[in-house]
């Protein structure tokens, strides 16, 4: 495995494999999904790169169901997330959403954020209480959580993106991924972005992520907000708020 930096003494995030390699070298048919195996995933993932924004949106919606049904991490979730992270810089990610002046890249980042939250310390820790061993080394959840530094490397270039929706989606994904201990060095920098979310975002779930990250990292957070735990339900494979809501 190669690394993104080689400076002595500086922690390195692992490089993300090219999306083409993820697609061609993953044995999709051997990976568990909520509906059997992942044999159909390559076709769905490939449609994310079509020039037709409607096809892209539909593919991302299908992907959410195929690897994140009921907010669950499956064997196929990890390579699917690596593929999505790998295409963030692809020209197809700049395609405007139908009826909106928002690049599809914002939806891809939102999907990564939603999927990362399904494996977050909050959710995984809650599940571990009921199913001891859920986070043990070698489990599906542990393997996905190990990918967080790699996914962060793909997300972080968009923290200062010129488009507000892309920038906010990248910040939310980065805040969730930065729970990984190897990313602790980035948290003070991310705290600046988290405060920007609190200052300017009207999205309640995103504000909740920003607030909880700041609190967890020991930063002062001005004023409390009336968040309900049940309100955190969003993303392309949830029943709540989604970047994929109509109109398409």
PyMOL commands that set and color helices and strands:
alter all, ss='L'
color gray80, all
select helices_A, chain A and resi 19-25+28-30+41-47+53-71+75-86+91-94+104-118+121-130+140-145+148-156+164-177+181-200+204-216+229-231
alter helices_A, ss='H'
color red, helices_A
select strands_A, chain A and resi 32-33+36-37
alter strands_A, ss='S'
color yellow, strands_A
deselect
rebuild
show_as cartoon
